[in-house]
Amino acid sequence: MAQFDVHAVPAADADYAPYLVELQSDLMSELDSVIIAPLVRRADAGPIVHHLNPVIRFGDEELVMRVGELVSLPRGVLGRKVGSVKSDREALMAAIDVIFFGI
């Protein structure tokens, strides 16, 4: 598991967010938990706050990272890895900066 990996949410729980994205640094890979944010389909995301909710393409979908809904989960509950959004690193890091530092 690595920073910006995307994990599928099991179908029974995927109504709101079909995917979770790992935000935690790879340097913390030995921890039992991981900080994630939900990736929500753009049509279901509601109002998008500029810089706080980056819109990214993943496969055929446009998704919104809901950085205001960060949570720490045990690594063992993450669904299977289905890809990465590392190519969107700049926008994802900017959203983290906004939520924690206001910049």
N, C-alpha and C positions, 0 to 999 in steps of 0.2 A: 504494500500500500504506500502511496506517495501523495505529496501535496498536489492538489488539483485533480486527483483521480475522481471519477464519477462512479457512483454505485447506484444500482437499480433498487428501488423500494419495492418490496413484495406487492403484488397486484392488489391484495386485500387492503393495503394501507396507502395505495398510490393515488387516491382521488385528488388530494391537494397537491402533492409534490411527487412526481414520478421518479425523481433522482435526488441524491444527496452528493454534495461536493466536499471533499476533504480540504480544509484550509490550514491545518496544522503543519508546521515545518517538518520536513523529513528528519531533522535532528532530534525530534521527539518521538521517533518511531518505536522506541522501547516502552513507551507508556501504554497502559492498558486501555486508555481512552483516546478519543480523537475528536477534535473540534470540526463540526460540519455546519453547512448551511443548506437549506432546501433549494432545489431548482424547480421552479414552478412554470408551467406553460404560460406564455405571455398572455393568452386570452383569459387566464384565471388569476393573473397577478394583481389586478386592480391598478391603482395609480402607481406610477413608477417615479421614484425620486431620483433626479439626475445625480450621478456618481455614487449613489447609495445602492441602487438596484441595477447592476449591469445586465444588459440583455446580451445573451450569447447564443450562438448557433451550436446545436449538438445534434448530429445526424441530420434528420429532416425537420427538426423542431427548433423554434425560437423559445428560449427559456430565460427566466429572470432569476437571478440569485437574490434571495431574500436575506441579506446580510443582517438585518435587524432581528432575525430569528435564529441566530447562532445557538448551537447547543453542543454539549459534550456527550458523546455516547461511548459505551464500551465497544472496542473494535470488533468484538465477536458478533454484534448485532447488525453490522453493516451488511447490506446485500452484496451480491456479486459485483465486481468491477466490470463496467461496460465501456469504459473509455477514459479520456482525460480532456480537460479544458485548459491545459497548460498554455496553449496558444493565446488564451485570454488573460494571461497572468497580470498584465498591466492594469486592466480594468478591474480585476478581482482584488488586487492589492490596493487600488485606489478606494474601493468600497470599504475595505478593512480600515484604511486610514481615516475615512470619513466617520465611520461608526465609533472608533476609539479616540481619534485625535482631532476630529472636526476640520481636517484639512483635505 
